[in-house]
Amino acid sequence: MRVLVVEDNAALAEGLKQDLGRAGFAVDWAANAEDGAHMGREEPYDAVVLDLGLPDRPGLEVLRDWRAQGHDMPVLILTAWDAWHQRVDGFKAGADDYLGKPFHVEELTARIQALIRRRHAAVGPALGVEGLTLDEDRQQVRLEDGTVHALTGTEFRLLRCFLLHPGQILSKTRLAEHVYAHDDDPDSNVLEVYIKRLRRLLGRERIETRRGQGYLLRPRR
């Protein structure tokens, strides 16, 4: 899944990129409100971490504009301004969650995971479908027979995308938009390579190719 971090503190943002990357997210960073507002409008992010104290424009204005324009991606506000009335203002502007600084990255990661699952109506404690269970903390998949397989970062992001859209046809473009960060430049055949790897783990019949359309995570036969 792909996350946008809008944060003017470069050291904090770089740390978040690394920490969230290790947690299985593709992460883009905007250092100011103007860039963040544009990226949030133009790219299909699965979640946004938004600082309120940006140098060129308040983060709440960016959030209000996104919501007024119909952008419904989950937004978690991250700020040192933690008074109760400021939290209320954030929720009224359209925020989905709120985390004050300083914070533990484990809590931030868990909140982002919960926001994404809730958006896709995956409300259980673990993400899974018909014999497949994804361990988001360990980045492993458990099969119906109980075997557990470790996943690479790309395999993990790709399988999580399939599990959040079971039974839906996902084009290569759509998959790439949610698996890779903006700065990544994968070869056009890279996704096919990782899909072949997932098929070896899950069984070839679980991921179906729809020619000219994309790929589909099939129900268990």
SVG drawing of the C-alpha trace seen along z (x, -y; Angstrom):
<svg xmlns="http://www.w3.org/2000/svg" viewBox="-17 -30 34 59">
<polyline fill="none" stroke="black" stroke-width="0.4" points="0.0,0.0 1.1,-3.5 1.3,-6.3 1.9,-10.0 3.8,-11.8 3.3,-15.6 5.9,-16.8 8.3,-19.8 10.8,-18.2 13.2,-16.5 14.8,-14.3 11.4,-13.1 10.1,-12.5 13.2,-10.5 12.8,-8.4 9.1,-7.8 10.0,-6.8 12.4,-4.2 10.2,-2.9 7.0,-2.7 9.0,-1.2 10.2,1.6 6.5,2.0 5.6,2.8 4.5,-0.6 5.6,-2.4 6.1,-6.0 6.2,-9.4 7.2,-12.6 6.1,-16.2 8.0,-18.8 5.3,-21.6 1.6,-22.1 1.7,-23.1 3.5,-19.9 1.5,-17.8 -1.9,-19.2 -0.9,-18.5 0.3,-15.0 -2.8,-14.2 -5.0,-15.4 -3.2,-13.6 -2.1,-10.2 -4.2,-7.4 -2.8,-7.1 -4.1,-4.5 -3.5,-6.8 -1.9,-10.2 0.0,-11.2 -0.5,-15.0 1.4,-17.5 -0.6,-20.6 2.3,-23.0 3.5,-23.3 5.6,-26.4 3.6,-27.7 0.0,-26.9 -1.9,-25.2 -2.4,-21.5 -6.0,-21.8 -6.6,-23.9 -5.0,-21.2 -7.3,-18.6 -10.4,-20.8 -9.6,-21.3 -9.1,-17.6 -12.4,-16.8 -14.2,-19.6 -12.8,-18.1 -14.1,-14.6 -10.8,-13.0 -11.7,-10.3 -8.3,-8.7 -7.8,-8.1 -5.9,-11.0 -4.1,-10.7 -3.1,-14.0 0.3,-14.1 1.2,-17.2 2.7,-18.6 -0.5,-20.7 -2.5,-18.2 -5.1,-20.3 -8.6,-18.7 -10.1,-21.6 -7.5,-21.2 -8.3,-17.5 -12.0,-18.5 -11.0,-20.9 -9.1,-18.2 -12.0,-15.7 -14.4,-18.4 -12.1,-19.1 -12.3,-15.5 -9.5,-13.7 -9.9,-10.0 -7.4,-9.7 -5.1,-11.9 -1.6,-11.2 0.3,-13.7 4.1,-14.1 6.2,-12.5 4.9,-9.1 5.9,-5.5 6.3,-4.4 4.6,-1.1 1.5,-2.9 1.5,-5.0 1.9,-1.9 -0.9,-0.1 -3.2,-3.1 -2.4,-3.3 -3.0,0.4 -6.4,0.1 -7.4,-2.9 -6.7,-1.1 -8.5,2.1 -11.5,0.2 -11.7,-1.7 -11.9,1.7 -14.4,3.1 -11.8,5.6 -12.6,5.3 -11.1,8.5 -7.9,8.6 -6.0,10.0 -6.2,9.5 -7.2,12.7 -9.6,14.5 -10.5,18.1 -7.5,20.0 -5.0,17.1 -4.0,15.0 -1.5,12.2 0.6,11.3 1.2,7.6 3.7,7.3 5.9,10.2 5.1,9.8 4.3,13.5 1.4,15.4 -0.2,18.4 -1.8,21.0 -4.8,23.2 -2.6,26.1 -0.8,24.1 2.4,23.5 3.9,20.0 5.9,18.2 8.0,15.1 7.4,12.4 9.7,9.8 8.6,6.2 7.1,6.1 5.5,9.5 3.9,8.3 2.6,5.1 1.2,6.9 -0.5,9.6 -2.0,7.1 -3.4,5.2 -5.1,8.4 -6.4,9.3 -8.0,5.9 -9.7,6.3 -10.8,10.0 -12.7,11.0 -11.9,7.7 -9.9,7.3 -6.9,5.1 -5.0,3.7 -1.2,3.6 -1.4,-0.2 -3.6,-0.1 -1.4,2.4 1.7,0.4 0.1,-2.8 -0.4,-1.1 2.8,1.1 5.5,-1.4 6.4,-4.9 6.7,-7.9 10.5,-7.7 10.5,-4.0 10.9,-3.2 10.1,0.5 10.5,2.2 7.2,3.0 7.7,6.7 8.6,6.5 5.0,6.9 4.6,10.0 7.7,11.5 6.3,10.9 2.9,12.3 4.6,15.5 6.4,15.7 3.1,15.3 1.6,18.0 4.4,20.4 3.5,19.7 -0.3,19.7 -1.0,22.0 -1.2,20.9 -5.0,21.0 -5.4,18.4 -4.3,15.4 -6.0,15.4 -4.8,13.4 -7.6,11.6 -6.1,10.8 -6.3,7.1 -7.7,6.3 -5.3,7.4 -5.3,9.9 -7.9,11.4 -7.4,13.1 -9.8,16.0 -11.8,17.7 -10.6,21.1 -11.9,24.0"/>
</svg>
